[in-house]
Each structure stands twice: as structure tokens, then as C-alpha cells.
Amino acid sequence: MKHLLLILISFLLLSSPVIGQETLPVSGGKGVTLYEWETSSGKVWKYFGDNKIHTKYEGEVENGVPNGLGIMFYPDGNKFVGEWENGEFSRGTYYYKDGTIEYKVVNVKTIKQ
């Protein structure tokens, strides 16, 4: 009985987003929301922020950074729709607020439209 309890507690701890790895898929427009913060040592991702001043990401997350499919919303109304690898754009399309395309990213290379 003690072994079963120990296994159950271990499973719960390892599956927890605080201790285990967090990977949540985008589903029906929902997913994990992260905010990009500028710090003296560079950019960091946090689970809280203000849409008026922080860039907001909604989508798949791994190890606390965008990884997979998602959408980046900028305070000025522009957005980037596509894929991320370890917190960086890897491929997708950057749209102006009015829906026109500014550029595309393919294999981490920017292609101006």
C-alpha cells in the first residue's frame, strides 16, 4: 500500500506544470497565455502582463516559452501567426492591424512581402 501511495504522489508531482514539463495544445482558440517582458538582461516570458504594454502570446508552451503553434498579439494591434521554437519565431506570417501582410518567416528567415 505504501508503494502504491508513493507512486501516485510521484505521478501527481511529475505531471504538475510547476514541477513537470508543461505542453498545452491550442484548442478552440484557447491555450496558454504568456506575456513578453523586457528586462535588463533581455526578454523573459511571464504568465501575467498588461495587453496595453506587453506583447501577448497564446498557444503551445514548453518549459515556460512559446514552442509550437500560436499567435503573438502586439499592443499596437499587429500579430504574428505561426510556429515557435524555444521562444523564437520559426515560421509564420506577421500581419498589420488591418490584416495586410508585412512579412513571412520561413525556417527562421524573414521574407518581406
N, CA, C and O atoms as a GROMACS GRO file, in nm:
protein
  452
    1MET      N    1   0.082  -0.120   0.000
    1MET     CA    2   0.000   0.000   0.000
    1MET      C    3   0.086   0.127   0.000
    1MET      O    4   0.054   0.224  -0.068
    2LYS      N    5   0.197   0.125   0.077
    2LYS     CA    6   0.286   0.241   0.080
    2LYS      C    7   0.347   0.268  -0.057
    2LYS      O    8   0.363   0.383  -0.096
    3HIS      N    9   0.381   0.160  -0.129
    3HIS     CA   10   0.441   0.176  -0.261
    3HIS      C   11   0.342   0.237  -0.360
    3HIS      O   12   0.379   0.321  -0.442
    4LEU      N   13   0.218   0.195  -0.351
    4LEU     CA   14   0.115   0.249  -0.439
    4LEU      C   15   0.094   0.398  -0.411
    4LEU      O   16   0.080   0.477  -0.505
    5LEU      N   17   0.092   0.436  -0.286
    5LEU     CA   18   0.077   0.576  -0.248
    5LEU      C   19   0.196   0.659  -0.296
    5LEU      O   20   0.178   0.770  -0.346
    6LEU      N   21   0.316   0.605  -0.282
    6LEU     CA   22   0.436   0.674  -0.329
    6LEU      C   23   0.435   0.692  -0.480
    6LEU      O   24   0.473   0.799  -0.530
    7ILE      N   25   0.392   0.591  -0.553
    7ILE     CA   26   0.382   0.600  -0.699
    7ILE      C   27   0.279   0.705  -0.739
    7ILE      O   28   0.304   0.785  -0.830
    8LEU      N   29   0.166   0.706  -0.672
    8LEU     CA   30   0.061   0.804  -0.702
    8LEU      C   31   0.108   0.947  -0.676
    8LEU      O   32   0.085   1.036  -0.758
    9ILE      N   33   0.173   0.971  -0.564
    9ILE     CA   34   0.225   1.105  -0.532
    9ILE      C   35   0.332   1.146  -0.633
    9ILE      O   36   0.334   1.261  -0.676
   10SER      N   37   0.420   1.055  -0.671
   10SER     CA   38   0.524   1.085  -0.770
   10SER      C   39   0.462   1.123  -0.904
   10SER      O   40   0.506   1.218  -0.968
   11PHE      N   41   0.360   1.047  -0.945
   11PHE     CA   42   0.293   1.077  -1.071
   11PHE      C   43   0.230   1.216  -1.068
   11PHE      O   44   0.244   1.292  -1.164
   12LEU      N   45   0.162   1.249  -0.960
   12LEU     CA   46   0.097   1.380  -0.948
   12LEU      C   47   0.199   1.494  -0.950
   12LEU      O   48   0.174   1.597  -1.012
   13LEU      N   49   0.310   1.477  -0.884
   13LEU     CA   50   0.413   1.581  -0.881
   13LEU      C   51   0.477   1.599  -1.019
   13LEU      O   52   0.499   1.712  -1.063
   14LEU      N   53   0.507   1.489  -1.086
   14LEU     CA   54   0.572   1.499  -1.217
   14LEU      C   55   0.479   1.550  -1.326
   14LEU      O   56   0.525   1.607  -1.425
   15SER      N   57   0.349   1.530  -1.309
   15SER     CA   58   0.256   1.579  -1.409
   15SER      C   59   0.212   1.722  -1.382
   15SER      O   60   0.140   1.781  -1.464
   16SER      N   61   0.253   1.779  -1.270
   16SER     CA   62   0.219   1.916  -1.234
   16SER      C   63   0.296   2.014  -1.322
   16SER      O   64   0.414   1.993  -1.346
   17PRO      N   65   0.232   2.124  -1.372
   17PRO     CA   66   0.303   2.222  -1.453
   17PRO      C   67   0.412   2.295  -1.375
   17PRO      O   68   0.503   2.352  -1.436
   18VAL      N   69   0.404   2.295  -1.242
   18VAL     CA   70   0.505   2.363  -1.162
   18VAL      C   71   0.635   2.283  -1.161
   18VAL      O   72   0.744   2.341  -1.168
   19ILE      N   73   0.625   2.151  -1.154
   19ILE     CA   74   0.744   2.067  -1.144
   19ILE      C   75   0.772   1.996  -1.276
   19ILE      O   76   0.887   1.989  -1.318
   20GLY      N   77   0.669   1.944  -1.342
   20GLY     CA   78   0.688   1.872  -1.467
   20GLY      C   79   0.696   1.966  -1.585
   20GLY      O   80   0.694   2.088  -1.568
   21GLN      N   81   0.705   1.910  -1.704
   21GLN     CA   82   0.712   1.989  -1.826
   21GLN      C   83   0.570   2.024  -1.869
   21GLN      O   84   0.480   1.940  -1.863
   22GLU      N   85   0.550   2.148  -1.911
   22GLU     CA   86   0.417   2.194  -1.949
   22GLU      C   87   0.409   2.205  -2.100
   22GLU      O   88   0.485   2.280  -2.161
   23THR      N   89   0.318   2.131  -2.161
   23THR     CA   90   0.292   2.141  -2.303
   23THR      C   91   0.141   2.139  -2.319
   23THR      O   92   0.078   2.034  -2.301
   24LEU      N   93   0.082   2.252  -2.354
   24LEU     CA   94  -0.061   2.259  -2.370
   24LEU      C   95  -0.094   2.294  -2.514
   24LEU      O   96  -0.043   2.394  -2.565
   25PRO      N   97  -0.178   2.217  -2.580
   25PRO     CA   98  -0.212   2.246  -2.720
   25PRO      C   99  -0.310   2.361  -2.732
   25PRO      O  100  -0.385   2.390  -2.639
   26VAL      N  101  -0.310   2.425  -2.848
   26VAL     CA  102  -0.410   2.526  -2.880
   26VAL      C  103  -0.536   2.450  -2.916
   26VAL      O  104  -0.531   2.358  -2.998
   27SER      N  105  -0.646   2.485  -2.856
   27SER     CA  106  -0.770   2.412  -2.878
   27SER      C  107  -0.886   2.510  -2.876
   27SER      O  108  -0.915   2.570  -2.773
   28GLY      N  109  -0.951   2.527  -2.988
   28GLY     CA  110  -1.065   2.616  -2.994
   28GLY      C  111  -1.031   2.760  -2.960
   28GLY      O  112  -1.112   2.829  -2.900
   29GLY      N  113  -0.911   2.807  -2.999
   29GLY     CA  114  -0.871   2.943  -2.970
   29GLY      C  115  -0.815   2.960  -2.831
   29GLY      O  116  -0.773   3.070  -2.795
   30LYS      N  117  -0.813   2.853  -2.753
   30LYS     CA  118  -0.762   2.861  -2.616
   30LYS      C  119  -0.626   2.796  -2.610
   30LYS      O  120  -0.592   2.713  -2.695
   31GLY      N  121  -0.550   2.831  -2.514
   31GLY     CA  122  -0.417   2.775  -2.492
   31GLY      C  123  -0.354   2.848  -2.376
   31GLY      O  124  -0.423   2.912  -2.298
   32VAL      N  125  -0.227   2.838  -2.367
   32VAL     CA  126  -0.154   2.907  -2.261
   32VAL      C  127  -0.131   3.051  -2.304
   32VAL      O  128  -0.102   3.076  -2.421
   33THR      N  129  -0.144   3.145  -2.212
   33THR     CA  130  -0.116   3.285  -2.241
   33THR      C  131   0.011   3.325  -2.168
   33THR      O  132   0.024   3.306  -2.047
   34LEU      N  133   0.106   3.381  -2.244
   34LEU     CA  134   0.231   3.433  -2.189
   34LEU      C  135   0.245   3.578  -2.229
   34LEU      O  136   0.192   3.620  -2.331
   35TYR      N  137   0.317   3.655  -2.148
   35TYR     CA  138   0.346   3.794  -2.180
   35TYR      C  139   0.496   3.812  -2.185
   35TYR      O  140   0.570   3.759  -2.102
   36GLU      N  141   0.541   3.888  -2.284
   36GLU     CA  142   0.684   3.914  -2.302
   36GLU      C  143   0.723   4.039  -2.223
   36GLU      O  144   0.665   4.146  -2.242
   37TRP      N  145   0.820   4.024  -2.136
   37TRP     CA  146   0.868   4.135  -2.053
   37TRP      C  147   1.011   4.168  -2.093
   37TRP      O  148   1.093   4.079  -2.113
   38GLU      N  149   1.040   4.298  -2.104
   38GLU     CA  150   1.177   4.346  -2.129
   38GLU      C  151   1.245   4.365  -1.994
   38GLU      O  152   1.192   4.433  -1.906
   39THR      N  153   1.361   4.304  -1.977
   39THR     CA  154   1.437   4.321  -1.854
   39THR      C  155   1.577   4.370  -1.890
   39THR      O  156   1.613   4.375  -2.008
   40SER      N  157   1.655   4.404  -1.792
   40SER     CA  158   1.792   4.450  -1.819
   40SER      C  159   1.878   4.339  -1.878
   40SER      O  160   1.979   4.367  -1.943
   41SER      N  161   1.839   4.213  -1.856
   41SER     CA  162   1.918   4.102  -1.912
   41SER      C  163   1.854   4.042  -2.037
   41SER      O  164   1.899   3.938  -2.085
   42GLY      N  165   1.751   4.106  -2.091
   42GLY     CA  166   1.686   4.059  -2.214
   42GLY      C  167   1.538   4.033  -2.192
   42GLY      O  168   1.480   4.074  -2.092
   43LYS      N  169   1.477   3.965  -2.288
   43LYS     CA  170   1.334   3.937  -2.282
   43LYS      C  171   1.309   3.809  -2.204
   43LYS      O  172   1.384   3.712  -2.214
   44VAL      N  173   1.199   3.812  -2.124
   44VAL     CA  174   1.156   3.694  -2.050
   44VAL      C  175   1.005   3.678  -2.067
   44VAL      O  176   0.934   3.775  -2.093
   45TRP      N  177   0.957   3.555  -2.052
   45TRP     CA  178   0.815   3.524  -2.063
   45TRP      C  179   0.757   3.503  -1.924
   45TRP      O  180   0.815   3.434  -1.841
   46LYS      N  181   0.640   3.565  -1.901
   46LYS     CA  182   0.571   3.551  -1.773
   46LYS      C  183   0.424   3.522  -1.800
   46LYS      O  184   0.372   3.553  -1.908
   47TYR      N  185   0.356   3.463  -1.700
   47TYR     CA  186   0.215   3.428  -1.715
   47TYR      C  187   0.121   3.543  -1.682
   47TYR      O  188   0.000   3.523  -1.674
   48PHE      N  189   0.174   3.661  -1.660
   48PHE     CA  190   0.090   3.777  -1.631
   48PHE      C  191   0.146   3.899  -1.705
   48PHE      O  192   0.265   3.905  -1.735
   49GLY      N  193   0.060   3.994  -1.732
   49GLY     CA  194   0.102   4.115  -1.801
   49GLY      C  195  -0.017   4.202  -1.834
   49GLY      O  196  -0.129   4.176  -1.791
   50ASP      N  197   0.008   4.304  -1.911
   50ASP     CA  198  -0.094   4.402  -1.949
   50ASP      C  199  -0.096   4.410  -2.102
   50ASP      O  200   0.005   4.442  -2.164
   51ASN      N  201  -0.211   4.382  -2.162
   51ASN     CA  202  -0.224   4.384  -2.308
   51ASN      C  203  -0.188   4.518  -2.370
   51ASN      O  204  -0.150   4.525  -2.487
   52LYS      N  205  -0.199   4.625  -2.293
   52LYS     CA  206  -0.172   4.759  -2.346
   52LYS      C  207  -0.023   4.788  -2.359
   52LYS      O  208   0.016   4.874  -2.437
   53ILE      N  209   0.061   4.716  -2.282
   53ILE     CA  210   0.205   4.745  -2.288
   53ILE      C  211   0.292   4.623  -2.317
   53ILE      O  212   0.408   4.638  -2.356
   54HIS      N  213   0.238   4.502  -2.299
   54HIS     CA  214   0.317   4.381  -2.322
   54HIS      C  215   0.270   4.307  -2.446
   54HIS      O  216   0.151   4.306  -2.476
   55THR      N  217   0.362   4.246  -2.516
   55THR     CA  218   0.328   4.156  -2.624
   55THR      C  219   0.272   4.030  -2.560
   55THR      O  220   0.330   3.977  -2.465
   56LYS      N  221   0.158   3.981  -2.613
   56LYS     CA  222   0.091   3.865  -2.555
   56LYS      C  223   0.098   3.748  -2.654
   56LYS      O  224   0.074   3.765  -2.773
   57TYR      N  225   0.130   3.630  -2.602
   57TYR     CA  226   0.135   3.508  -2.682
   57TYR      C  227   0.028   3.412  -2.631
   57TYR      O  228   0.012   3.392  -2.510
   58GLU      N  229  -0.046   3.352  -2.725
   58GLU     CA  230  -0.143   3.249  -2.691
   58GLU      C  231  -0.115   3.128  -2.777
   58GLU      O  232  -0.117   3.136  -2.900
   59GLY      N  233  -0.089   3.015  -2.713
   59GLY     CA  234  -0.064   2.893  -2.788
   59GLY      C  235   0.011   2.790  -2.709
   59GLY      O  236   0.004   2.786  -2.586
   60GLU      N  237   0.082   2.705  -2.780
   60GLU     CA  238   0.154   2.595  -2.717
   60GLU      C  239   0.278   2.647  -2.646
   60GLU      O  240   0.349   2.734  -2.696
   61VAL      N  241   0.304   2.591  -2.529
   61VAL     CA  242   0.415   2.634  -2.446
   61VAL      C  243   0.491   2.512  -2.395
   61VAL      O  244   0.430   2.411  -2.359
   62GLU      N  245   0.622   2.522  -2.394
   62GLU     CA  246   0.705   2.417  -2.337
   62GLU      C  247   0.816   2.483  -2.256
   62GLU      O  248   0.884   2.573  -2.306
   63ASN      N  249   0.834   2.440  -2.134
   63ASN     CA  250   0.936   2.496  -2.044
   63ASN      C  251   0.921   2.647  -2.025
   63ASN      O  252   1.021   2.718  -2.012
   64GLY      N  253   0.797   2.696  -2.025
   64GLY     CA  254   0.771   2.836  -1.998
   64GLY      C  255   0.795   2.932  -2.112
   64GLY      O  256   0.792   3.054  -2.092
   65VAL      N  257   0.818   2.881  -2.235
   65VAL     CA  258   0.837   2.967  -2.352
   65VAL      C  259   0.751   2.916  -2.467
   65VAL      O  260   0.717   2.797  -2.471
   66PRO      N  261   0.714   3.004  -2.562
   66PRO     CA  262   0.639   2.958  -2.678
   66PRO      C  263   0.715   2.848  -2.753
   66PRO      O  264   0.833   2.861  -2.784
   67ASN      N  265   0.645   2.741  -2.780
   67ASN     CA  266   0.705   2.630  -2.853
   67ASN      C  267   0.591   2.552  -2.918
   67ASN      O  268   0.517   2.481  -2.851
   68GLY      N  269   0.578   2.566  -3.049
   68GLY     CA  270   0.468   2.504  -3.122
   68GLY      C  271   0.385   2.610  -3.190
   68GLY      O  272   0.435   2.717  -3.224
   69LEU      N  273   0.257   2.582  -3.209
   69LEU     CA  274   0.166   2.674  -3.278
   69LEU      C  275   0.112   2.780  -3.183
   69LEU      O  276   0.083   2.752  -3.067
   70GLY      N  277   0.100   2.902  -3.233
   70GLY     CA  278   0.046   3.008  -3.150
   70GLY      C  279   0.033   3.140  -3.223
   70GLY      O  280   0.069   3.152  -3.340
   71ILE      N  281  -0.018   3.237  -3.152
   71ILE     CA  282  -0.037   3.373  -3.206
   71ILE      C  283   0.023   3.473  -3.109
   71ILE      O  284  -0.001   3.466  -2.988
   72MET      N  285   0.101   3.565  -3.162
   72MET     CA  286   0.160   3.673  -3.084
   72MET      C  287   0.081   3.800  -3.114
   72MET      O  288   0.070   3.841  -3.230
   73PHE      N  289   0.026   3.861  -3.011
   73PHE     CA  290  -0.052   3.985  -3.025
   73PHE      C  291   0.031   4.100  -2.971
   73PHE      O  292   0.078   4.096  -2.858
   74TYR      N  293   0.050   4.203  -3.053
   74TYR     CA  294   0.128   4.320  -3.014
   74TYR      C  295   0.034   4.430  -2.965
   74TYR      O  296  -0.081   4.437  -3.010
   75PRO      N  297   0.079   4.516  -2.874
   75PRO     CA  298  -0.007   4.623  -2.821
   75PRO      C  299  -0.062   4.716  -2.930
   75PRO      O  300  -0.168   4.775  -2.911
   76ASP      N  301   0.009   4.730  -3.042
   76ASP     CA  302  -0.037   4.820  -3.149
   76ASP      C  303  -0.143   4.756  -3.239
   76ASP      O  304  -0.191   4.820  -3.333
   77GLY      N  305  -0.182   4.629  -3.213
   77GLY     CA  306  -0.284   4.562  -3.291
   77GLY      C  307  -0.230   4.466  -3.396
   77GLY      O  308  -0.307   4.389  -3.453
   78ASN      N  309  -0.101   4.469  -3.423
   78ASN     CA  310  -0.041   4.376  -3.518
   78ASN      C  311  -0.031   4.239  -3.453
   78ASN      O  312  -0.041   4.227  -3.331
   79LYS      N  313  -0.011   4.134  -3.535
   79LYS     CA  314   0.002   4.000  -3.479
   79LYS      C  315   0.088   3.912  -3.568
   79LYS      O  316   0.102   3.936  -3.688
   80PHE      N  317   0.144   3.809  -3.507
   80PHE     CA  318   0.222   3.708  -3.578
   80PHE      C  319   0.155   3.574  -3.552
   80PHE      O  320   0.133   3.536  -3.438
   81VAL      N  321   0.121   3.504  -3.661
   81VAL     CA  322   0.055   3.374  -3.652
   81VAL      C  323   0.150   3.270  -3.708
   81VAL      O  324   0.195   3.282  -3.822
   82GLY      N  325   0.181   3.168  -3.629
   82GLY     CA  326   0.270   3.067  -3.682
   82GLY      C  327   0.326   2.973  -3.578
   82GLY      O  328   0.258   2.936  -3.481
   83GLU      N  329   0.452   2.934  -3.600
   83GLU     CA  330   0.519   2.836  -3.514
   83GLU      C  331   0.638   2.898  -3.444
   83GLU      O  332   0.707   2.986  -3.498
   84TRP      N  333   0.662   2.851  -3.323
   84TRP     CA  334   0.775   2.895  -3.242
   84TRP      C  335   0.862   2.775  -3.207
   84TRP      O  336   0.813   2.663  -3.195
   85GLU      N  337   0.990   2.802  -3.190
   85GLU     CA  338   1.084   2.702  -3.139
   85GLU      C  339   1.164   2.769  -3.029
   85GLU      O  340   1.238   2.864  -3.055
   86ASN      N  341   1.151   2.719  -2.908
   86ASN     CA  342   1.223   2.772  -2.793
   86ASN      C  343   1.208   2.923  -2.776
   86ASN      O  344   1.305   2.993  -2.749
   87GLY      N  345   1.086   2.974  -2.793
   87GLY     CA  346   1.057   3.115  -2.771
   87GLY      C  347   1.083   3.207  -2.888
   87GLY      O  348   1.065   3.328  -2.876
   88GLU      N  349   1.126   3.153  -3.002
   88GLU     CA  350   1.157   3.236  -3.120
   88GLU      C  351   1.067   3.196  -3.237
   88GLU      O  352   1.029   3.080  -3.250
   89PHE      N  353   1.033   3.294  -3.323
   89PHE     CA  354   0.957   3.263  -3.444
   89PHE      C  355   1.037   3.164  -3.529
   89PHE      O  356   1.158   3.181  -3.544
   90SER      N  357   0.972   3.063  -3.583
   90SER     CA  358   1.042   2.976  -3.675
   90SER      C  359   0.977   2.980  -3.813
   90SER      O  360   1.046   2.972  -3.915
   91ARG      N  361   0.843   2.994  -3.816
   91ARG     CA  362   0.776   3.014  -3.944
   91ARG      C  363   0.636   3.066  -3.919
   91ARG      O  364   0.573   3.033  -3.818
   92GLY      N  365   0.588   3.148  -4.011
   92GLY     CA  366   0.455   3.204  -3.997
   92GLY      C  367   0.443   3.336  -4.069
   92GLY      O  368   0.527   3.370  -4.152
   93THR      N  369   0.338   3.411  -4.037
   93THR     CA  370   0.307   3.536  -4.106
   93THR      C  371   0.282   3.647  -4.005
   93THR      O  372   0.212   3.628  -3.906
   94TYR      N  373   0.341   3.765  -4.033
   94TYR     CA  374   0.321   3.885  -3.950
   94TYR      C  375   0.219   3.973  -4.020
   94TYR      O  376   0.237   4.010  -4.136
   95TYR      N  377   0.110   4.006  -3.948
   95TYR     CA  378   0.001   4.086  -4.004
   95TYR      C  379  -0.006   4.222  -3.937
   95TYR      O  380   0.012   4.235  -3.816
   96TYR      N  381  -0.033   4.324  -4.020
   96TYR     CA  382  -0.068   4.455  -3.965
   96TYR      C  383  -0.208   4.447  -3.905
   96TYR      O  384  -0.282   4.352  -3.930
   97LYS      N  385  -0.243   4.547  -3.827
   97LYS     CA  386  -0.374   4.556  -3.763
   97LYS      C  387  -0.488   4.545  -3.865
   97LYS      O  388  -0.592   4.488  -3.834
   98ASP      N  389  -0.468   4.600  -3.985
   98ASP     CA  390  -0.574   4.597  -4.087
   98ASP      C  391  -0.580   4.465  -4.164
   98ASP      O  392  -0.664   4.451  -4.253
   99GLY      N  393  -0.493   4.369  -4.132
   99GLY     CA  394  -0.498   4.238  -4.197
   99GLY      C  395  -0.400   4.219  -4.311
   99GLY      O  396  -0.383   4.108  -4.360
  100THR      N  397  -0.334   4.328  -4.355
  100THR     CA  398  -0.236   4.312  -4.463
  100THR      C  399  -0.109   4.246  -4.407
  100THR      O  400  -0.077   4.259  -4.289
  101ILE      N  401  -0.038   4.177  -4.495
  101ILE     CA  402   0.082   4.104  -4.454
  101ILE      C  403   0.204   4.193  -4.466
  101ILE      O  404   0.227   4.254  -4.570
  102GLU      N  405   0.284   4.201  -4.359
  102GLU     CA  406   0.410   4.276  -4.364
  102GLU      C  407   0.524   4.185  -4.408
  102GLU      O  408   0.602   4.221  -4.496
  103TYR      N  409   0.533   4.065  -4.347
  103TYR     CA  410   0.637   3.971  -4.386
  103TYR      C  411   0.600   3.830  -4.343
  103TYR      O  412   0.510   3.809  -4.262
  104LYS      N  413   0.673   3.733  -4.400
  104LYS     CA  414   0.658   3.593  -4.362
  104LYS      C  415   0.792   3.545  -4.311
  104LYS      O  416   0.897   3.595  -4.352
  105VAL      N  417   0.788   3.448  -4.222
  105VAL     CA  418   0.909   3.386  -4.170
  105VAL      C  419   0.906   3.240  -4.213
  105VAL      O  420   0.810   3.167  -4.185
  106VAL      N  421   1.014   3.197  -4.282
  106VAL     CA  422   1.027   3.058  -4.325
  106VAL      C  423   1.164   3.009  -4.281
  106VAL      O  424   1.266   3.067  -4.319
  107ASN      N  425   1.166   2.903  -4.201
  107ASN     CA  426   1.290   2.849  -4.150
  107ASN      C  427   1.376   2.958  -4.084
  107ASN      O  428   1.496   2.966  -4.107
  108VAL      N  429   1.314   3.039  -4.003
  108VAL     CA  430   1.375   3.147  -3.925
  108VAL      C  431   1.428   3.261  -4.013
  108VAL      O  432   1.500   3.348  -3.962
  109LYS      N  433   1.396   3.263  -4.141
  109LYS     CA  434   1.440   3.370  -4.232
  109LYS      C  435   1.319   3.456  -4.267
  109LYS      O  436   1.212   3.403  -4.301
  110THR      N  437   1.335   3.588  -4.258
  110THR     CA  438   1.228   3.683  -4.288
  110THR      C  439   1.220   3.710  -4.437
  110THR      O  440   1.322   3.737  -4.502
  111ILE      N  441   1.098   3.703  -4.492
  111ILE     CA  442   1.074   3.731  -4.633
  111ILE      C  443   0.974   3.846  -4.639
  111ILE      O  444   0.857   3.828  -4.607
  112LYS      N  445   1.022   3.965  -4.679
  112LYS     CA  446   0.937   4.084  -4.687
  112LYS      C  447   0.834   4.066  -4.797
  112LYS      O  448   0.865   4.012  -4.903
  113GLN      N  449   0.710   4.110  -4.773
  113GLN     CA  450   0.603   4.096  -4.871
  113GLN      C  451   0.581   4.224  -4.948
  113GLN      O  452   0.493   4.229  -5.035
   0.00000   0.00000   0.00000
